[in-house]
Amino acid sequence: MRTIDPSVVTWRKSSYSNSDGGACVEVCDDFAAVVPVRDSKFAHGPVLVFPAVGWASFVSALRGDRAAG
């Protein structure tokens, strides 16, 4: 897989981040097969890259969606 340059992709704050500026997780929707994730407090720091299917399962589990998987 190619390296993801966090400065050239479009990031959005996760709906699971709080609104007071803390615990901000940002995700990138620019790729079909993977979901890059970063801590918005460290915009130039590391990026974790998850398979899209795994990320979808994780988000479904957070929502309590028992039909996920």
N, CA, C and O of each residue as an XYZ file, in Angstrom:
276
protein
N       0.837     -1.182      0.000
C       0.000      0.000      0.000
C       0.876      1.237      0.000
O       1.947      1.259      0.607
N       0.417      2.244     -0.674
C       1.189      3.481     -0.718
C       1.118      4.233      0.610
O       0.212      4.005      1.412
N       2.051      5.104      0.830
C       2.078      5.926      2.029
C       1.029      7.022      1.914
O       0.860      7.618      0.851
N       0.335      7.282      2.998
C      -0.676      8.342      3.018
C      -0.049      9.602      3.576
O       0.455      9.610      4.699
N      -0.081     10.672      2.787
C       0.430     11.975      3.232
C      -0.723     12.705      3.907
O      -1.644     13.150      3.222
N      -0.700     12.842      5.249
C      -1.825     13.446      5.962
C      -2.085     14.907      5.611
O      -3.147     15.441      5.931
N      -1.127     15.554      4.956
C      -1.314     16.970      4.619
C      -2.095     17.175      3.325
O      -2.483     18.303      3.018
N      -2.336     16.102      2.554
C      -3.005     16.272      1.258
C      -4.346     15.545      1.152
O      -4.964     15.552      0.088
N      -4.804     14.919      2.235
C      -6.110     14.266      2.208
C      -7.116     15.107      2.974
O      -6.740     16.021      3.708
N      -8.382     14.801      2.804
C      -9.450     15.533      3.481
C      -9.823     14.801      4.762
O     -10.178     13.623      4.736
N      -9.738     15.503      5.871
C     -10.051     14.925      7.176
C     -11.381     15.476      7.672
O     -11.741     16.618      7.385
N     -12.106     14.645      8.422
C     -13.320     15.108      9.095
C     -13.296     14.586     10.522
O     -12.799     13.493     10.797
N     -13.844     15.393     11.422
C     -13.882     14.984     12.824
C     -14.938     13.896     12.988
O     -16.057     14.030     12.494
N     -14.587     12.844     13.665
C     -15.523     11.758     13.924
C     -16.694     12.261     14.755
O     -16.528     13.116     15.625
N     -17.866     11.731     14.482
C     -19.048     12.101     15.264
C     -18.928     11.626     16.709
O     -19.696     12.062     17.567
N     -17.979     10.744     16.988
C     -17.768     10.268     18.346
C     -16.820     11.160     19.150
O     -16.609     10.919     20.339
N     -16.251     12.182     18.520
C     -15.406     13.131     19.241
C     -16.302     14.126     19.958
O     -17.401     14.435     19.498
N     -15.820     14.626     21.094
C     -16.655     15.591     21.804
C     -16.471     16.990     21.220
O     -15.534     17.230     20.459
N     -17.357     17.902     21.573
C     -17.375     19.229     20.956
C     -16.515     20.262     21.681
O     -16.403     21.391     21.204
N     -15.909     19.920     22.804
C     -15.127     20.919     23.545
C     -13.641     20.899     23.186
O     -12.831     21.500     23.892
N     -13.279     20.227     22.114
C     -11.897     20.244     21.649
C     -11.043     19.092     22.149
O      -9.896     18.953     21.724
N     -11.567     18.271     23.030
C     -10.796     17.143     23.531
C     -11.188     15.846     22.862
O     -12.265     15.744     22.273
N     -10.329     14.869     22.948
C     -10.590     13.523     22.424
C     -11.056     13.547     20.975
O     -12.018     12.867     20.618
N     -10.386     14.317     20.151
C     -10.813     14.459     18.750
C     -10.138     13.427     17.853
O      -8.917     13.409     17.697
N     -10.951     12.593     17.284
C     -10.495     11.614     16.313
C     -10.945     12.100     14.948
O     -12.107     12.464     14.766
N     -10.031     12.106     13.988
C     -10.370     12.489     12.627
C     -10.188     11.287     11.721
O      -9.271     10.487     11.901
N     -11.077     11.172     10.742
C     -11.008     10.093      9.776
C     -10.993     10.678      8.376
O     -11.417     11.812      8.153
N     -10.503      9.894      7.449
C     -10.422     10.305      6.050
C     -11.275      9.348      5.221
O     -11.144      8.130      5.338
N     -12.146      9.906      4.386
C     -13.028      9.105      3.544
C     -12.557      9.036      2.092
O     -13.327      8.650      1.213
N     -11.313      9.403      1.833
C     -10.804      9.506      0.459
C     -10.445      8.161     -0.191
O     -10.150      8.121     -1.385
N     -10.466      7.074      0.565
C     -10.018      5.782      0.054
C     -11.118      4.747      0.221
O     -11.802      4.734      1.245
N     -11.297      3.889     -0.756
C     -12.357      2.880     -0.690
C     -11.984      1.692      0.193
O     -12.835      1.167      0.911
N     -10.746      1.268      0.150
C     -10.351      0.028      0.821
C      -9.845      0.218      2.246
O      -9.818     -0.733      3.027
N      -9.444      1.438      2.590
C      -8.872      1.696      3.913
C      -9.449      2.975      4.501
O      -9.970      3.829      3.784
N      -9.341      3.089      5.839
C      -9.777      4.299      6.530
C      -8.616      4.794      7.393
O      -8.310      4.190      8.421
N      -7.966      5.889      6.983
C      -6.935      6.492      7.819
C      -7.581      7.223      9.003
O      -8.628      7.854      8.856
N      -6.949      7.132     10.170
C      -7.458      7.742     11.399
C      -6.298      8.453     12.081
O      -5.180      7.938     12.112
N      -6.565      9.646     12.632
C      -5.517     10.360     13.357
C      -6.104     11.118     14.537
O      -7.318     11.301     14.633
N      -5.244     11.547     15.416
C      -5.598     12.404     16.548
C      -5.464     13.838     16.071
O      -4.374     14.248     15.673
N      -6.532     14.605     16.100
C      -6.497     15.968     15.561
C      -5.539     16.877     16.322
O      -5.099     17.894     15.786
N      -5.212     16.528     17.554
C      -4.258     17.341     18.315
C      -2.834     17.174     17.791
O      -1.956     17.980     18.098
N      -2.610     16.123     16.999
C      -1.296     15.851     16.420
C      -1.450     15.669     14.910
O      -1.191     14.595     14.368
N      -1.875     16.737     14.251
C      -2.201     16.670     12.824
C      -1.030     16.196     11.958
O      -1.245     15.622     10.890
N       0.188     16.427     12.405
C       1.351     15.991     11.632
C       1.977     14.737     12.236
O       3.081     14.338     11.865
N       1.261     14.132     13.162
C       1.747     12.922     13.814
C       1.350     11.679     13.066
O       1.011     11.739     11.884
N       1.389     10.550     13.746
C       1.117      9.274     13.081
C      -0.338      9.135     12.640
O      -1.247      9.732     13.217
N      -0.523      8.339     11.617
C      -1.843      8.012     11.079
C      -1.992      6.495     11.155
O      -1.125      5.758     10.685
N      -3.077      6.038     11.739
C      -3.391      4.609     11.745
C      -4.275      4.327     10.543
O      -5.184      5.102     10.248
N      -4.020      3.231      9.847
C      -4.788      2.885      8.653
C      -5.444      1.526      8.888
O      -4.773      0.519      9.116
N      -6.774      1.529      8.826
C      -7.549      0.316      9.055
C      -8.208     -0.148      7.767
O      -8.578      0.684      6.938
N      -8.364     -1.447      7.575
C      -9.166     -1.922      6.443
C     -10.586     -1.380      6.596
O     -11.108     -1.338      7.710
N     -11.211     -0.971      5.511
C     -12.545     -0.362      5.569
C     -13.563     -1.291      6.232
O     -14.419     -0.831      6.989
N     -13.475     -2.592      5.954
C     -14.414     -3.540      6.555
C     -14.230     -3.588      8.068
O     -15.210     -3.621      8.812
N     -12.993     -3.591      8.522
C     -12.717     -3.607      9.953
C     -13.187     -2.341     10.635
O     -13.732     -2.391     11.737
N     -12.979     -1.196      9.985
C     -13.424      0.082     10.549
C     -14.953      0.108     10.651
O     -15.501      0.560     11.657
N     -15.633     -0.372      9.618
C     -17.096     -0.405      9.641
C     -17.608     -1.285     10.786
O     -18.582     -0.935     11.452
N     -16.961     -2.410     11.009
C     -17.351     -3.289     12.118
C     -17.126     -2.608     13.457
O     -17.962     -2.714     14.355
N     -16.011     -1.914     13.601
C     -15.695     -1.190     14.824
C     -16.753     -0.124     15.107
O     -17.251     -0.029     16.228
N     -17.094      0.671     14.107
C     -18.088      1.738     14.277
C     -19.452      1.133     14.602
O     -20.174      1.658     15.450
N     -19.810      0.043     13.943
C     -21.083     -0.625     14.234
C     -21.124     -1.113     15.680
O     -22.160     -1.021     16.339
N     -20.011     -1.626     16.167
C     -19.946     -2.093     17.552
C     -20.113     -0.920     18.516
O     -20.775     -1.057     19.545
N     -19.523      0.223     18.198
C     -19.697      1.397     19.055
C     -21.148      1.838     19.101
O     -21.643      2.273     20.140
N     -21.820      1.724     17.978
C     -23.241      2.109     17.903
C     -24.141      1.079     18.563
O     -25.306      1.363     18.842
N     -23.619     -0.101     18.813
C     -24.429     -1.161     19.387
C     -25.259     -1.878     18.361
O     -26.268     -2.496     18.699
N     -24.851     -1.807     17.099
C     -25.570     -2.453     16.006
C     -25.235     -3.939     16.006
O     -24.147     -4.323     15.577
N     -26.122     -4.754     16.467
C     -25.862     -6.187     16.589
C     -25.904     -6.913     15.247
O     -25.458     -8.057     15.150
N     -26.426     -6.271     14.227
C     -26.501     -6.896     12.896
C     -25.228     -6.704     12.104
O     -25.109     -7.233     10.999
N     -24.265     -5.957     12.643
C     -23.024     -5.667     11.925
C     -22.192     -6.930     11.782
O     -22.332     -7.886     12.544
N     -21.342     -6.901     10.801
C     -20.404     -7.998     10.674
C     -20.491     -8.605      9.358
O     -19.765     -9.556      9.067
